[in-house]
């Protein structure tokens, strides 16, 4: 029997007014929204950590409100990624990593380092950034994923660097940003950003079927056909991988529905 990694599907954040009465029951208080979302979904990408620091007790509270197997992906501080020289981000990175996020314990999923669309690939400086990424914090193993949104990153040299440091790259389905579907770590991170508020399930059923098949292929150690790679001749090692998939940006009103429907297809 072929083993597969876990596939977790979720959304960005859990506080969004249009979800009240649609995703969340009318009678549910705001204080219990995370608890509800944690039972309905398998993961959430937290955007607030990109803009400001949180307190240790905040992370501990989040951990206490979700089921045992639920994980949070945290978007890393903009003060790390929004700088000209990435290799000089060490102090800001340590400030982010030591704010108390390890209070999440086993609920801590990948840390997402998102770069501006204007940030171009400079091999030496980007490797300097990758060297700063620690494998653990306070004894807790860390997983790192980068989201690059400039086409200069669509080169094999970038993929080679990520594989060297065991860092994943966001596989983004986006109207404008490049898709980089190369597998460079022991997990895959999907950001599905072509949804629609006019579709009840965010993505059309046939697209949900397609992404479910792709997610299952990744989880089993394969690489799906039809996705744009930056090193097309390179094949990743065939081994089980965890997969994280998030419905983000477009179609946000129905993102929770899309997440639930995709999760059903992969379970």
N, C-alpha and C positions, 0 to 999 in steps of 0.2 A: 504494500500500500504506500502510495506517495504521500509524504507528509507535507503539510502546508503551514505557513505562518498564520497569525491571526489577522483578520481584516476588520478594522474599526472604521465606521463611517460616522461623520458628525457635521457640525456647523461652526461658524465663527461667532463666538460669544454666546450668551444666553439671554441678554437683555435687549429687547427690540419690541417697541410698542405694537407694531402690526401682528406680532405673534400672540398677543393677549386676546383670548377669545377664539383664536384659530388653532395655534399649536398648544397654548396653555388654556386650561379650562377657565371660564369666566370667573369662577369662584376662588381661583387660586391666588394667594397673596404673592407679592413680588419676592418676599423673603424665601418662598419655597420653589421659585422657578428653577434654580439650579438642581434642587433635589428631583424635581419632575423631569427635567431634561436629562439628568443622569440615568434615569430609569428607562427613558425612551431611546437614548442614543448611546454610542460606545465611546465617543470622544468629542472634545470641544477645543477649538483653537482660540486662545485668549489673546485679544488684540491690545487690551489695556496695558499690558506689561511693556509694550513698545513705547508708550508715551510717558509712563511714570513708574516709579518703584512701588512695590507693595510691602505691607508689613508681614513678618513671619506668621502672625496669628491669622492673617487673611488667607494665606496658603493653607494653613492647618484647618481652617474652617471649610474651605473648599473641599479638601480631602475628606472631611467628616460627612459631607453632604452627598457624596456619590457612592455608587456600589463598588464592591471590591475590585472588579476588573476594569473599571472606567479610568481613562487617562486624559490628562490635559496636555495639549501642545501649547507652549508659551512662545509668543513672538518676542524676540530679544530686543533690547533697548536700541532706539534710533541713534543714541549717542555713540554706539559702537559702529554701526553700519553707515551712517550718514557723515562720513569724513573722507577727506581727500586721500590721506595716507592710512590705510587700514592696519598696517603693521604697527601703528602707534596707538592702537585701541586697547592695549592691555589693561590700563587702569580702569577705563569705563566698563570693560568686560568683567573685571573682578567685582566691580560695584554691582553689576547686574546679577552675577552668579552668587554673591554673598548676601543678597537682600532677604533670604529666607525661603527661597523656592524649594529647597530640599525638605521643607516641612510637608511637601506633597508626598514624599516617600515613593511607594510603588505607583502612585497616581501620576507621577511625572513622566510625560511622554517626550517626544522630540522637541528640541529648542530650535525655533525657526529664525534664521538670520536673513532678513529681507533687505535687499539693496534697491536703491532708486533706479528707475529706468535709464537715467543719465549716467550711471556708474558703468564704466567700461572695463573690460578685462585687461589688467596689467599683471602678467604672470608672477613676477617677483613679489610685488606687493600683496597679491591675493594669497600666495603661499605663505607670506609673512603672517597674514590673518589666520590662515588655517593652522599654523604652528601654535597659535595662542589658544586654540580650543582645547580645553582639558577633557580627558576621558572620564573623569569623575569629579564630584564636588561633595565634600563631607562624607566620603565613602559611598555615595550614590552614583551609579554609572550614568553617564550622560550620552544622549544621542543628538547629533547635530545635523541640520539640514539647511541648505542655503537656497534662497530664491533670488535668482538673477534675472533681470528684465531688459537686458541690452543684448542685441544680436552678436556683439563681439565675443560673447561667451560660447557661441556655438562652434567650438573648435575642439579637436581631440585633446589638445594640451590641457584644457580646463578639466575634462573628464579624467585624465590621468592624475591630475593633482587631487581631485576629490577622492579617487580610489586610494591614492597613497595615504591619505589621512582618514580614510573610512568615514567620509562625510557624504550624505545624500544630497541630491539636488531635487528641487520641487519640479514635478511634472505638472506643468500648468496648461490647462485648456483655456485659453484666453483669446479675445478678439484681436489684441494688438501685440502682446508679449510673446517671445519665442517659446516654443515647446522644446524641452530637453528631456528625452525619455530614457537616457542612459542610467543603468543601475550601477551605483558606486558604493553602496553600503549594505548592511544586512536588513534594511527596510526600504520601503518605497513610500513617497509622500505625494499624494495627488491633491491638486487644488482645481476643482471643477467650477469654472467661472463663466459659463455660457448658458446659464439658466434663464428662465423667463417667469415673470409674475403672472403671465397669462396661462401658464401651464400648471395645473394643480400639483404636479409632482416635481416642479422646478425644471427637470429635464423630461423630455418625451419618453414614453415607455421603451421605444426601440433603442434610444441612447442609454437608458438605464441598463438595458440588457447588455449592450455593448461594453459599458464600463464595468459591469459585474463580471463579464467574461475576462476582461483585461485584468481586473483586480485579482481574480482567482488564478490566472496565469502567473502573475507576479508572485503571489503568495506561494505557489507551488515551485517557484524557482526558475520559471521561464521568462521570456520577454515577448510580449504581444507584438504581432505584426501591425503595420499601419501607423506607427507612432514615430515622430521625428527624433532621431538621435544625432548627437554631435560627433560621435565616433561610430559611424555606422558599421564599420568592419569589426568592431570589438564585441565580443560576447561575454557577458557576465558569468561568473561561476554559478552553476546550477545548484542552488540550495534553498531551503524554505526561508521565506522572508515575511516579516510583518508588513502590513499595508495600512496606511492611514489615508482616508479620503474625506475631503471637506467640500461642502457646497458653499461657495463664497461669492460675494459681490452680486453679480446679476441673478435675478430671480430670488432675492433674499427673502421675500415674503413667504415663499413656498419652500425655502431651503430645508426646514425640518422634515417636510413631507418627502422631499427628494432623498434625504439621508435615511429615513426609515424604509423607503421603498428599495433603495440600493442595498441596505443591510439585509433585508428579507431575501434578496436575490443571491447574496453571497453566503448566507448562513446554511 
